[in-house]
Amino acid sequence: MTRDEPLGNFDVAIVGGGIVGLAHAWRAVRRGYRVLLLERTQFAQGASVRNFGMIWPVGQPAGELYQIALQSREFWMQLGAQGVTSVEACGSLHLAHQPDELDVLEEFCKQQTHQVNMLTAQQVAERTRLANQAGLLGGMYSPTELRVDPRTASRSIAQWLAVEHQVECRFNTHVTSVVEGRIATADGEQWNADRVIVCSGSDLQTLYPSEFASSGLKLCKLQMLRTVPQEGIDEKTPHIASGLTLRHYTSFESCSAHRKLRERIQKDSPLLDHYGIHVMASVFPGGEVVLGDSHEYGEDISPFDKTEIDDLILQELRKVIQLDDWTIQQRWHGIYAKHGTLPVFEKQIEPKVHLFVGTGGAGMTMSFGLAEQAWQRWESEK
Ligand SMILES: Cc1cc2nc3c(=O)[nH]c(=O)nc-3n(C[C@H](O)[C@H](O)[C@H](O)COP(=O)(O)OP(=O)(O)OC[C@H]3O[C@@H](n4cnc5c(N)ncnc54)[C@H](O)[C@@H]3O)c2cc1C
């Protein structure tokens, strides 16, 4: 075989082995397709391994997006039930330490668009000893959130797809071009596919610089921290979100009380807005607590992390949670691509080639559902 001949023909080829690529691979094999997945690194190392691991339907606005998130949740539950990767149905708690935060949560619960209910400060304390009781006014519980371990989930799913569903997974394989279903890689290999789905995450510009430039996608950098294990902490503790988080997820924008909360934070803590800081905490098996996060966009993104951001995150977290040991054992950052208005940037750029990137801060939550929706549409167009 010469270098110009394709190594194989597939029904579907996927560029990128992060959660979006894996979601497409799964939904494609479920339909009986022969799938090739090409990932440039030894195993996915992008946003899909650097995130909180929160499957977070409560952050999606009522209607179609919330339904997609719930459908995704079901897919995660299936993976958990089959032992593909560990999935904990931990739920989530939004804590209110300010009257305007409580107002938003109460109004949100009254809208009855999400499966949520209010808790008194006492009831919050009964659910978790992590909540800082000082000044706690109450909280909102949602049962729909899941915890997965992003450090291992993508790898486990890729292995499962390869072993159980015969997906041809090629790691350490950098795709350099895709033209009419013919894929070329940096080491000179070529592959053919009837449909190519480019799921290259925050790196669309290498393969498609002009598409990236006109896409409306922006890059966003987040800083994250992990504590040392906490003694005797309940590993089923719900994810914890703060009042600051209420201005981060669009689901709460439907509340009229939201504006007052946003204005207070803008006025009293402009640096939190400047760095896009809202704080969340998630307990992992073994008792480590993952903490975050910040949001810096576009040209503000530096390869070097800012201690000022970590300090602000920790300062805000100390107001809402209590830990026996605040020692930080790991710090890292992740970058995702985000569209201004869409849950994902999706475009068919050639008859056989689709771009599917830019799931923003909700890719773990939404990818399975978004991929399933895309596949239903593609099948109906046949
Ligand atoms: C710090 C942080 C916290 C987050 N927390 C959450 C959360 O709790 N819940 C949630 O729902 N979402 C969260 N997100 C968002 C979520 O992680 C992302 O939306 C999602 O991981 C994006 O997945 P992806 O597959 O598009 O991208 P990636 O995971 O970046 O995968 C893209 C892959 O494509 C590969 N690739 C790129 N170009 C090529 C090429 N030419 N050839 C071969 N391979 C290529 C890359 O190597 C990479 O592995 C968070 C994100 C970050 C950064």
PDBQT file of the ligand as one rigid body, heavy atoms in Angstrom, charges set to zero:
ROOT
HETATM    1  C1  LIG A 401     -12.183  24.256  34.021  1.00  0.00    +0.000 C 
HETATM    2  C2  LIG A 401     -13.442  23.801  33.334  1.00  0.00    +0.000 A 
HETATM    3  C3  LIG A 401     -14.535  23.392  34.086  1.00  0.00    +0.000 A 
HETATM    4  C4  LIG A 401     -15.684  22.938  33.442  1.00  0.00    +0.000 A 
HETATM    5  N1  LIG A 401     -16.678  22.398  34.181  1.00  0.00    +0.000 NA
HETATM    6  C5  LIG A 401     -17.724  21.811  33.556  1.00  0.00    +0.000 A 
HETATM    7  C6  LIG A 401     -18.706  21.119  34.294  1.00  0.00    +0.000 A 
HETATM    8  O1  LIG A 401     -18.595  20.942  35.499  1.00  0.00    +0.000 OA
HETATM    9  N2  LIG A 401     -19.795  20.646  33.644  1.00  0.00    +0.000 N 
HETATM   10  C7  LIG A 401     -19.938  20.788  32.289  1.00  0.00    +0.000 A 
HETATM   11  O2  LIG A 401     -20.964  20.366  31.758  1.00  0.00    +0.000 OA
HETATM   12  N3  LIG A 401     -18.981  21.342  31.553  1.00  0.00    +0.000 NA
HETATM   13  C8  LIG A 401     -17.871  21.871  32.130  1.00  0.00    +0.000 A 
HETATM   14  N4  LIG A 401     -16.897  22.451  31.405  1.00  0.00    +0.000 N 
HETATM   15  C9  LIG A 401     -17.039  22.485  29.939  1.00  0.00    +0.000 C 
HETATM   16  C10 LIG A 401     -16.640  21.183  29.287  1.00  0.00    +0.000 C 
HETATM   17  O3  LIG A 401     -15.479  20.670  29.896  1.00  0.00    +0.000 OA
HETATM   18  C11 LIG A 401     -16.412  21.396  27.787  1.00  0.00    +0.000 C 
HETATM   19  O4  LIG A 401     -17.556  22.000  27.204  1.00  0.00    +0.000 OA
HETATM   20  C12 LIG A 401     -16.175  20.084  27.068  1.00  0.00    +0.000 C 
HETATM   21  O5  LIG A 401     -15.210  19.326  27.734  1.00  0.00    +0.000 OA
HETATM   22  C13 LIG A 401     -15.729  20.334  25.634  1.00  0.00    +0.000 C 
HETATM   23  O6  LIG A 401     -15.486  19.069  25.068  1.00  0.00    +0.000 OA
HETATM   24  P1  LIG A 401     -14.807  18.923  23.644  1.00  0.00    +0.000 P 
HETATM   25  O7  LIG A 401     -14.768  17.488  23.328  1.00  0.00    +0.000 OA
HETATM   26  O8  LIG A 401     -15.460  19.857  22.670  1.00  0.00    +0.000 OA
HETATM   27  O9  LIG A 401     -13.359  19.553  23.827  1.00  0.00    +0.000 OA
HETATM   28  P2  LIG A 401     -11.938  18.878  24.383  1.00  0.00    +0.000 P 
HETATM   29  O10 LIG A 401     -12.198  18.155  25.606  1.00  0.00    +0.000 OA
HETATM   30  O11 LIG A 401     -11.023  20.005  24.383  1.00  0.00    +0.000 OA
HETATM   31  O12 LIG A 401     -11.627  17.848  23.244  1.00  0.00    +0.000 OA
HETATM   32  C14 LIG A 401     -11.217  18.216  21.956  1.00  0.00    +0.000 C 
HETATM   33  C15 LIG A 401     -10.173  17.213  21.541  1.00  0.00    +0.000 C 
HETATM   34  O13 LIG A 401      -9.866  17.396  20.164  1.00  0.00    +0.000 OA
HETATM   35  C16 LIG A 401      -8.500  17.079  19.988  1.00  0.00    +0.000 C 
HETATM   36  N5  LIG A 401      -8.077  17.702  18.739  1.00  0.00    +0.000 N 
HETATM   37  C17 LIG A 401      -8.107  19.025  18.409  1.00  0.00    +0.000 A 
HETATM   38  N6  LIG A 401      -7.627  19.205  17.160  1.00  0.00    +0.000 NA
HETATM   39  C18 LIG A 401      -7.287  17.973  16.703  1.00  0.00    +0.000 A 
HETATM   40  C19 LIG A 401      -6.723  17.517  15.487  1.00  0.00    +0.000 A 
HETATM   41  N7  LIG A 401      -6.427  18.369  14.481  1.00  0.00    +0.000 N 
HETATM   42  N8  LIG A 401      -6.477  16.184  15.331  1.00  0.00    +0.000 NA
HETATM   43  C20 LIG A 401      -6.796  15.300  16.333  1.00  0.00    +0.000 A 
HETATM   44  N9  LIG A 401      -7.321  15.695  17.521  1.00  0.00    +0.000 NA
HETATM   45  C21 LIG A 401      -7.573  17.017  17.694  1.00  0.00    +0.000 A 
HETATM   46  C22 LIG A 401      -7.830  17.691  21.224  1.00  0.00    +0.000 C 
HETATM   47  O14 LIG A 401      -6.565  17.105  21.463  1.00  0.00    +0.000 OA
HETATM   48  C23 LIG A 401      -8.857  17.394  22.294  1.00  0.00    +0.000 C 
HETATM   49  O15 LIG A 401      -8.569  16.213  23.014  1.00  0.00    +0.000 OA
HETATM   50  C24 LIG A 401     -15.746  22.940  32.018  1.00  0.00    +0.000 A 
HETATM   51  C25 LIG A 401     -14.653  23.362  31.275  1.00  0.00    +0.000 A 
HETATM   52  C26 LIG A 401     -13.500  23.776  31.915  1.00  0.00    +0.000 A 
HETATM   53  C27 LIG A 401     -12.312  24.203  31.072  1.00  0.00    +0.000 C 
ENDROOT
TORSDOF 0
